[in-house]
Amino acid sequence: DETLLREMFYDLSHETIYQRFFATRKTMPHENIQGFCNIDYDREMTLVAVLRRRAIETAVGWASYTRNPDNQTAEAAFLVPDAWQGRGIGTLLMRRLTEIGEARGLSGFSAVVLTGNARMLRVFEKCGYAMQTTPRGEVTEIRIPFEAPRAGWEDRVK
């Protein structure tokens, strides 16, 4: 997956990089990508959405979580290349990441999102659980406890 993730990174706009990493980056060193590829499945999970056309694979999305110190919740993060944003990939990754987190005993997700990143906020809103937000200047802190799903949420995420 390292090659796919590196190629995906170098196709991102400066805005998308800033929205994900809260800083500008021009490179993605091997050491950083290895952190996404070599994970401790007890503490972390990473999903990569891949599109295969003939024999060519392209990463069209990435999602991960890392358990918080309380070991009951995890911080979730997503990245979808510009050309694939707005097509439901983030929502699908969120749904699958939530299923995995629940199966592994998590009680919820947390995240920090730039307040102006409406698409990412929408992905979290569509997860099926009530989202609690706390604006803190340029960022919004998100908490999503895995309690009873919201009524009718499945119809809204299709």
Secondary structure, DSSP 4 states (H G I P E B T S, - for coil): -HHHHHHHHHTS-HHHHHHHHSS--S---HHHHHHHHS--TTTEEEEEEEEEETTEEEEEEEEEEEE-TTSSEEEEEEE--GGGTTSSHHHHHHHHHHHHHHHTT--EEEEEEETT-HHHHHHHHTTSS--EEEEETTEEEEEEE--SPPTTHHHHT-
